[in-house]
């Protein structure tokens, strides 16, 4: 079985309930926590006289006694408050699995708390007569509805494999001739793919064998394995991708034994949650990394821009001084023309007619901006006609200094982001749960 187990099966729950009954019946519900309003994750703190304190973890498809506790919200969600109102301080009278379904019921003196561990999952608080007081979620199907003030009806259940007689089992096979025996065990009898494969392996019957090919002898073998399965001693084990209340022949010897089935479930599924959190953290880190890399790219572009502006401004200032006499001649010529009362059109016409070096350098006059564009040494440079040669050169030097300050600021910010990028990595030890807490003996 290559797929990693992500939820509990009916058989898992059957073995777990045996363990819960031993530890929790007679216990008192002392605290109830819910992890976030939308989440179907709950933690029940139960104290059983003579046995100690236990934390019962429940979500939409799992349930087990845990030794780990995640941080809980400061403000409990409304449904959690509702459960506290009815259940805190109440004694647990009974714990049972409904038929062979993924439904567990915890009964107190006044209430029955139903856990539907079949996705999407639900928790339903009922009175002692199964009238719904409040569900975690209101749900509706064609065959039933889960809402306040109506009688609770269990989900439609499959055949209980531990109550089916040999004759009825043979009839089931004959009524499904075109189905494989593995599918009948997994779906019709609710064992799921893992345990149906194990049953076939122990019985010595190929799980892909069609039901119309299953003879009486094979049917007896399979039925006998099912009967024995319910009496298998609890020997909880963890595999790389699975957890089971007993070692599985189909998975070989690569398992680790645990003290209790809850310990096995807790270890296995908690590790899954840790891995999920690690992946989420890794994803967040990658997103932050990409964001910083985009910022650095933009900073590189900005640095290149300010570097170019600094160079061009400095070169413009130096060019103005290099061609000082020409720039001065242009500025004086324009000033004299204006002093003579010439209009700009006349000045431009006069420049076109002149053949002086100064006139040949003039490429454009933008009188409204107070700017003349000169071509000096092959470079077009804007000159402010209202300023002197020195003032124009100084203006470009100031532009170069301003660009240099901008460049230094960008490079400093870039260095900070590079340092952030180098230090950006998922923490080696992600704390998802509080410190392991064993039960406290009374």
Secondary structure, 3 states (H helix, E strand, C coil): CCCCCCCCCHHHHHHHHHHHHHHHCCCEEEEEEECCCCCCCEEEEEEECCCEEEEEEECCCCEEEECCCCCCCCCCCHHHHHHHHHHCCCEEEEEEECCCCCEEEEEECCEEEEEECCCCCEEEEEECCCEEEEECCCEECCCCEECCCCECCCCCCCCCCCCCCHHHHHHHHHCCCCCEHHHHHHHHCCCHHHHHHHHHHHHCCCCCCEHHHCCHHHHHHHHHHHHHHCCCCCCCEECCCCEECCCCHHHCCCCEECCCHHHHHHHHHHHHHHHHHHHHHHHHHHHHHHHHHHHHHHHHHHHHHHHHHHHHHHHHHHHHHHCHHHHHHHHHHHHHHHHCCCCHHHHHHHHHHCCCHHHHHEEEEECCCCEEEEEECCEEEEEECCCCHHHHHHHHHHHHHHHHHHHHHHHHHHHHHHHHHHHCCCCCCCCCCCCCCCCCCC
